[in-house]
Amino acid sequence: MKHRIVKSLTILHWVLVGYALIGWVWPSGETWRWIYAIYIPTIMLQWWFNKGVCIINNIENLLLYGKWRNPSENTADGAFVLSALQRLTGREISYLVYNVFLHILLTGFWLLNMRELLSL
């Protein structure tokens, strides 16, 4: 049962990542643009308060290992997208480069969304 919940959390994580990456271009009207306008800063704030780790990773760790943080056994702890990118590209990407790139990318997407939202 625990592993099903963790698998569901992983799927949820990917859905949320996908929305963060394409939500700003989704032709879905004003409501979804407002959700996106709140969603991106919320993600960034929870990363900041949680020392760079998504709370979904924390819940997965708690279910699997009984610990809130567990980078020794969970390679995605604090780097869910980073670890996926490294597997996809086969290259080592420094956390600093990844973190700066991700924040610039999401801020840019958020600004593009806000431009569209404010022009409605």
TORVO-322600 format. One line per 10 residues: number of its first residue (from 1); their letters; for each residue x, y, z negated of C-alpha. Coordinates in steps of 0.2 Angstrom, whole numbers, m for minus. Layout:
NUM) a) X,Y,Z  ...
***
This chain:
1) mkhrivkslt) 0,0,0  14,12,m5  22,9,12  6,13,21  5,30,12  23,34,16  20,30,35  4,41,34  15,55,26  28,53,40
11) ilhwvlvgya) 14,54,54  7,69,45  25,77,44  27,75,63  10,82,66  14,97,55  31,99,64  22,98,81  10,112,76  24,123,70
21) ligwvwpsge) 33,121,87  18,122,99  4,130,88  9,148,94  4,143,113  m11,132,109  m26,140,118  m37,138,103  m44,156,99  m42,167,84
31) twrwiyaiyi) m45,155,70  m31,144,74  m20,159,77  m23,165,60  m20,148,53  m3,148,62  0,166,56  m1,159,38  6,142,41  24,147,47
41) ptimlqwwfn) 28,159,32  21,146,20  33,132,27  47,144,25  43,149,8  41,131,2  58,127,9  65,142,0  57,137,m17  61,119,m15
51) kgvciinnie) 79,121,m10  77,117,9  67,102,7  49,99,13  37,94,m1  32,79,10  49,72,9  48,74,m10  32,64,m11  39,51,0
61) nlllygkwrn) 54,49,m12  43,49,m27  33,34,m19  47,24,m13  61,27,m25  52,35,m41  63,51,m39  58,68,m33  74,71,m24  84,56,m17
71) psentadgaf) 97,61,m3  107,45,m7  94,33,m1  83,44,10  93,52,24  79,63,29  78,71,12  79,89,15  83,86,34  68,77,41
81) vlsalqrltg) 69,86,58  88,87,57  90,68,55  78,66,70  87,78,81  104,69,77  96,52,81  89,59,97  105,68,103  118,56,95
91) reisylvynv) 127,71,89  131,77,72  123,94,69  129,105,54  115,109,42  119,127,42  118,128,62  102,118,61  94,129,47  98,146,55
101) flhilltgfw) 92,139,72  76,133,65  72,149,55  76,160,71  65,148,81  50,148,70  51,167,66  51,170,85  36,158,87  27,167,73
111) llnmrellsl) 31,184,81  24,178,98  9,172,89  6,188,80  8,198,96  m6,187,104  m17,188,88  m16,207,87  m20,209,105  m36,199,103
***
